[in-house]
């Protein structure tokens, strides 16, 4: 547990990704919540290259995760985290300022930090040799550094962003792991330590191990029929 073959909750992820993406696919965020809450779920692993027929009717952008909970169907990891927290009554306060703080930081991770981070990742991982990328990279680095400085200021000496550990931290740690991988948190030890606290949690470690265990090299392009 929580991976259970007959669980009501189903999380869709991939059965293979390129090495650079291993451990960073976004179904990890839903898995992490389930581990923290002891909430059973079953896996549905699909090809990242050849999606199931009608996949865009489940996920309009052709990505993962998708979550099914009985008759409820959701896509987008933020919506999934909110749904699971409300269903389970954990990691999201019921009301008041405490709830508002968690939701604000959850959305900040996805709307104010991740897009800025993704611009730099796109440059460095896929377009580093392009002339436009060489010109844009210093600006992208500065933009991300300013976001990191804002997070430093907001976190200060707190352990978590919204008081107790919450879905806001699942979101923010998941996002900032990519900054760690790109080496952009070296000047931000407060944030680096925050990410370490999150990824050292046993629930994260189990969720990561389970995601990695689902990646099968036989599903790589060119190997599926070898």
N, C-alpha and C positions, 0 to 999 in steps of 0.2 A: 504494500500500500504506500502511495495512493494509486499507482497504476493497477487497475483491476479490470479484467476483461468484460465484465457485465455492468460496469459503472454507468450511471445515467449520463454523466458528463463525458463528452467526446472532444478531444483536442486534435486538430489536424495539423500535422507538420510535414517535413520532407523526409524521404528515405535516403537522400544523398544530397550533399552540397560540396562545392569546391573547398579545398582545405582552408582557405582564408576565411570562409564563412562558418566553419564548424564552431559551434558553441555560441553563435551570435544570431541564429535564426529566432524570430520573435515569438514563436510558440514557447520559447523558454520562459517568457514572462508569465504566461498562464500556468505552466508547469510549476514554476516557483511558488506562485500563490497556493496552488493545491498542496504542495509539500508543507508550506507554512501552516496551513489550516487543517491538514490531515483530511483533505477532501478527495475521495477516490475519483479517478478519471480513467478513461480508456484512450488509447492512441489510434489515430488513423494516419498512416504515413503514405504520402503520395509522391509522385515524381516531380522534381523541381523543373524538369525539362518538358515532359509530356503530361500535361495536366489532364485530370479526368474529364470526360465529356460533360459539358454544362458547368464547368468549374466557375466561370464568371457569374453565374447565377447565384453562387454561394459567396464568392469573393469578387466583387466587381473589378478589382485591380489585378486579379490573377495571382495573389500572394497567399501567404499564411501569416498568422493562424486564423482558423475558423473554429468556433466553438458551438457545439450543440448540447443543449441541456433540456432533455425532453422535447417539447415542442418549440423551445426557444432557440433561435439561430442568431449568432453574432459574428461579425468580423471586426477587425481593428483591436489591437491589444489593450488600448485604454478602455474601450467599452467593455471588453471581456473582463478586465480587472474589476471594474465597478460592479458589473453583474455578479461576479463570483463573491465579492466582498459583501454585497447586499444580501445575496442568497445565504451566505455562511455566517454573517454577522461578525466578521473578523477583519481587522486591518483597515477599517473605515468607520469612524465614529458615526453614531446614529443621527446627529444633528449639531446645530450650533456652530460656533467658530471653529471648533476642532474639526468638524467635517469640512467646513469651507477651506481650512488650511490644507487638508489632505488633497482635496480636489484641485485646489489652485496649483499645488506643487506637482501633482500628477500631470496636469495639462501643461505646466511650464516645461516639464521634461520633454514632452512630445512636440510642443509648439514653439518654445523659445530656445531650446538647447539642441535638440536632435537635428532640425533642418540646417542649422549653422554648422554643426559637426559633419553632417552628411556632405555638405559642399566640399569641405576639405578632403573627406574620404574619397569622394568621386574624383577629385584631382589626383590624389596620390596613388590610388589603387588602379585607376582605369585610364587616366589621361596625362600622366606625369610628363610624357615626352612631347605633348602638344604645345605649340607656341602660346596659345591663349591661356593654357593652364599655368605655364611658367609665369605669365604676367599676373594672373589672378591669385596665385598661391599666397603671396604676402598679405593680400587683403583678407583672404579667407582665414589665414592664421590669426591675424589681428582680430577679426570678428569673433572667432572662437575664443581667443584669449579674453576678450572683454566679457563674453558670457561666463567664462570660468571665474573671472574676478567678481562678477556679480553673485555667483553662487557661493564663492568664498565668503563674501561679505554677509550674505544671508545666513549661511550655516554657522559661522563664527565657531563657538565652542560647543555647539549642540551635537548630540550623537546622530540624530535623524532630523529630517527637514521639518516635519510637522508634529514634533513631540515624540510619541511612541512610534516604533517601527510600523509602517503602513504601506498601502499600495503605492503611495507617492514614492517611497524609497525603492520598491521593486522597479518602478518606472525609471527613476533617476539613476540608480546604480546600473541598470541594464543599459541605459544610454551612455553613461560615462565610461563604461568598460571599453567602448570604442575609442574614447579619448586616451585611455591608458594604452591601448594597443598601438595608437599612432604616436605615442610619446609626447602628447600635448599637456599632460598634467605634471610634468617634472617641476614646473615652477609653482605648482599649487599643491603643496603637501597636505593641506587640510582636506582637499577633495580626494586626493589619492588615498588618504587614510580612511575617508568615508567609504570609498569604493571597496577597500580592503575589508572593512567591517561587514559590508553587505555580502561580499562574495565568500567570506569565511563562515557565514551562517550554514549550518548543516542542511537546511532546506534548499538553499541555492546549490550546494554541492551535489545533492541528490538529483535535483532537477537537471543540472548540467550533465551529470553522468547518464541520466536516462535519455536525454536528447542525443548525446554522442553515441550511445549504444544503438540508436535507431538508424544511424548512417551506415549504409551498406555499399562498399565499392562496386559491387556487381550492378548497381543501378546507375553508375556513372555513364555519361553519353558514350556510345560506342561499345559499352560492355554488357548492356542488358540482353543482347542476343549472342554474345560471344560463346 
